[in-house]
Amino acid sequence: EKLRFFLQSMLAHIERNLHGDDRSKDLYSEGNPFEDFIHYGTNPPLYENTSEFLRIQFHTIAREMGADARGLKVLDLGVGSGMALVPVMKASHPPVSSLTLVEPSRDLLAITQKSLSELGIPHQACQCTAQAFLEQHANSEEQYDLIEATFSLQNLVSAADRERLFRWALSHLHPKWGRMVIAEFDVPTYVSGLGEHFDSTTPTRAGLLNPARIEYFSRTYQQGVAEYVDHPLVIRGFLMPILFGKFTTGGPCTTLELPASRWESELRAAGFRQVERRSVYPYWWGPCVGLSASSR
């Protein structure tokens, strides 16, 4: 049944594109269907577990601050609609004295700001990409206790951009207890289509058509699509455009997911001495892992 529904969804997507109905642009910037996607299927427990992972990091930092304890200064890169952050902020302990949000989507950022405002939580919001934020704050002396990014660093497809971000983060974290915290999916190297060393941002035909890669997408997307049988807009407007976009040739990839071991190695190469990894949730696309990096 899963396979049949998956194939029917693929054929429907192909037919729509043949008739010029291309909805593959700005998938994350429009409230629907992305917002529907993250509120159904196994996304709610994924985000619940991610929030719990963040909550543990908040408390760990507050505990390490000890006698110096004050409100935490937090920077969230790619906050989206706040599904991971807002539940942590609701708890109000440990308190946060400074909260900065970075998010390129106006619609998603507005959702987060509304939720935080309803909770009476002051914050600063920057509608821009992480790259743009770094450029704007290249010479900033601002120091954070926690810099977090949940499911947003996949937009940094260039190794140079990731290195720049990690080095900037390291230099803007409190040297005693500051942490860079990441939540991403742990996927095999071949999923990117770029090759083993990620030395390019443009997939090759051979990489895209790697049999192991095709098998991985087929197996995982059968499960993913099956979770949205009752939500055809999610399948039509989000999952299918994402799937077909992953097999497009002729240009650089727009998102890049990495194995957890690669995230770890890049954090260490940027200067983080300690990188802890923990399992967050067994998601259909790939296991969600949390990484907590510090300079100590």
C-alpha angles and dihedrals in degrees: 000000000000092000093048093049090046092052092046090053091050093049091049090052092050091050092051091051092049087058092050098256099137111170097164096107125097093001093165099039098062118076092229136080095007092055090052089049095057094045097055140045114029092327095098093059089041090057093041090057091044090053089050090051089052092046090056090052091050091052094044092055092045090051092049090050088062112162089007090061116146133138113312121250107223134186118192115196113202097002093174112186091338098252092142099035106040097062089054091050091050090064088061092200124131088031121235117220097183129026123180121186125200118190131147095207113085092199096050093043090052090055091053093046092050091051093048093045090053088054090049092241114150116221146158120237129203117188099207143089122279089251092055091047091054091050091050092049100035092123097033118130092202113135125205133198092207133021111186136183122181117191091332107097091075084083089069097083095165119080087215091057092050092048091048091051095047094048091047090049092049091052092048099048123095104264095225105045108358118131138192107214124193134181116193141142119271104226131167118269093247093061090082094058088219101104135253100300101041089227093148137043094214118083119227124229090242091050094049093048096044103141091226090053093049090049091049094051092045094050098043097041092051087061094041096049091047089061090063103048088125093045107060092166089066092052095043099039104033120009098045095045089049092049096048091042089060089064098047117121132198103060146044119290116259096213131025127198120195139196112264089244089060092052088051094050093048092050091051092046089054090057106270105139099193124043119175122194128198136173113253107175139342096239123184095242094049139315112293112230132188122217124196115190130186138171094235 
